[in-house]
Amino acid sequence: MTTTLAAGPRGAAAPPSSPPPTRRRARRRELTAQWLFLVPAIAYVLIFFGYPIVKNLVMGFQDYSVRTFVTGEAPWVGLANYAEVVSSGIFRTTVVNTALFTLGSIAGQFVIGLLFALFFKRRFPLNNVLRSLLLLPWLLPMIAGSAVWRWILDQDGGILNETLQGIGLIDDPIRWLTSPDIALVAVILVNVWVGIPFNMTLLYSGLQNIPDELYEAGALDGATGWKAFWYITWPNLRSVVNVVLVLGVIYTLKVLDIILGLTGGGPANATQTLATDSYRRSFQEFSFGTGAAVSNVLIVVSLVFAVVYLRANRRAEEE
Amino acid sequence: MRRTPTAVGAATAAGVALSLSACSGQTGADDGTLVVTDTMSATSAPVYEEIYDACAADLGLDVRANHVAGSGLIATVLQQASSQTLPDVLMLDNPDVQQIASSGALSPLGDYGISGAGLPQGVLDAGTYDGALYGITPVVNSIGLFYDARALAEAGVEPPTTWDELRTAAAELTTEDRYGIAFSATNSFEGTWQFLPFLWSNGAEEDDLASPEAVEALELVDALVEDGSASASVVNWSQNDVNDQFIAGNAAMMVNGPWNMPSLEAAEGLEYASVPLPVPAAGDTLEAPLGGEAFTVPDTGNPEKMAAAGAFVDCVTAGENQLTMATGRGAVPADSAVAAEAARQNPTIATFVDTVQTARARTALLGPDWPQAATQIYTAEQLALTDTESPAEALERVAAQD
């Protein structure tokens, strides 16, 4: 406390005002060297992240069509793309679907991932083998995964319906992918399956960092089972949970391949999200301006969560 | 979880396009070689390459062919257009010709003395933008009604020719473990393509989707699902899925195109045949959509090579070559006279020879605005077939969304 207070004013009044010339030159050389080390990273970020994002933002205000690629002309249209997107009948549907898809996926992935993580924290035979097997959905190419899920969820001969009917849980086959009321649920289920390994892995490593002594000490005071989880595990896991949730939201918002593979946004737009709508506008209707406008909406939402992530991360580091 | 940056897909595409513009002039070889880009698969490519080689020899040209996947073609074309590296001869799916021509990337084929004489109107419409011909489609296709001849014989059902007959036949052919008919009503342009014969044959137009004729067409397709004659899964089936269902014996009839015939021939124990799709009432004209890939000559700014490319396209699309391509790929020669000859040689293609004579180009009415209408059509079909809305309400809703 006292040292910091003392260092401030003294530092401010100190030499920098008149350093000897040789020292100044050395200082400048050092600065140049520092910048040279930074240049590759800055260039990389600007070219591969900055440029596409700025370009996308600008495209959202342009009439950017097939013609633009040939003539290079992209007339400025102000907010016309956004007006078209927002006033189109599909916009409400995609916003609601995106929200439901993200919330549903995150809730499912997180809860199941946490349960698995807690389960694998116990020591038992084949623990490591089973845990590695659970990573499989993460390793599988998504297009292959969604093709298999399409068979599983098929209405007429899909194994899921056959099984449910076989054990007498349902009488009529469920129209997993072809009923507008159920398709979103089915797509969320598949995305939960994809996301479990990610959640489990991060939460498991978070659990590993909680010292055993805490549990031993807690057990002496009567904190076992559910109480141990609530008073020891959860508070110690909080920072990891924040990171997992925020990253999960960002990853889920932009999911495209699972939906395209399972339903293509159908039936009757029941699984159309902002991401699939942006893809459809840009690459099926070649209306790159409105497609960019939709993805800009997504970028802003992701950005909000990215800021939340950075703050959560900083808090985690401070702890 | 996912790592692909899909949210900024459009941005990346544009980014790639622009960053590649720095290295222009790499495909437009300066050594006089004509570069041809087509979308032929590994099985069709040899057929085309033989024709390319023969034409190249005739005209004294060097030709190099690139075969790319059809699904990624437009993205490639846009990237090449922005970096001025378009090939000398470019194959485009026919509904994309007007879109690309409207951007100014193509040159009119009239400049090279290609008039398209002898081609059906639909083929000409598909290749024409603003009164000028930009694309020639040497072999074309459409869709028809395939059926399992044995299943129809067992049920004592004749191949249907009218909508009423279609509905009855589909119902009669439906059994405990088989649907009467399969078709694709997927949430994509494939779904639109399969609905068009019903829409157009009833006199409806894509610029007036709320018309009573359009409603009737959608009511027919809706009834097939409603009757239980077709699976509710049709809203999620691509045309390949439909073909798989038919081969697996899960449907007695299917709406599909002649490109499936190699796989149908290969299916053991299947006796298939095809007829043109049923029309609203006896005597009505079938108006099915026209499929096929067009050859175009991009405007590369090199008049000498463009003239050579024009002559090359003229040679490749000539009558006898059409016949070779059609036989090699399960398609119909575009030229009406050559098509009649093909029907004589190969009776299984006869159904489609008839159909394409009156087939219509998807871009004939709306030109570059077709993709928006196509989206409206499949959206309406999905709304109706999933019972979200009645056919009339569904069409009204999408028509109001202009």
Interface residues (C-beta under 8 A of the other chain):
Chain A: Y51 P52 I53 K55 N56 M59 Y64 S65 V66 R67 F69 V70 T71 G72 S88 G89 W138 M142 R150 D154 Q155 D156 R175 L177 T178 S179 P180 V194 G195 F198 L247 G248 Y251 T252 L253 K254 V255 L256 D257 I258 T263 G264 G265 G266 P267 A268 N269 A270 A275 S278 Y279 R280 S282 F283 Q284 E285 F286 F288 G291 A292 S295 L298 I299 S302
Chain B: M1 R2 T4 P5 T6 A7 V8 G9 A10 A11 T12 A13 A14 G15 A17 L18 I74 A75 L78 Q79 A81 S82 Q99 I100 S102 S103 G104 A105 T186 N187 S188 F189 S231 A232 S233 V235 N236 N250 P368 P371 Q372 T375 T379 Q382 L383 L385 T386 T388 R397 A400 Q401
